[in-house]
Amino acid sequence: MSIDLSGAKWFKSSHSGSQKDCVEVAYLDRPKWFKSTRSGPSRDCVEAAHLEEGMVGVRDSKNPTGPALVFGPSEWDTFVAGVRDGEFDRK
């Protein structure tokens, strides 16, 4: 699955060198971030946002202006199923 980013605002890290071997990132159009209803009052949470075409963004609540990871619908569904099944529970 692909998402149309033709109108996105792309930027490079200020740490990028003068070579063309760096990663560029795109600003997403004001996603609405949310936390799990099971999250406590602390800021140690993962936030998620529903994006275009079923994509889901994930970021660290302690760094809301930092980078976000973006997952496709099937990747997100697989992750959520794993959480529900206890796949990531500490033993």
PyMOL commands that set and color helices and strands:
alter all, ss='L'
color gray80, all
select helices_A, chain A and resi 52-54+73-84
alter helices_A, ss='H'
color red, helices_A
select strands_A, chain A and resi 9-12+24-27+46-50+56-60+69-71
alter strands_A, ss='S'
color yellow, strands_A
deselect
rebuild
show_as cartoon
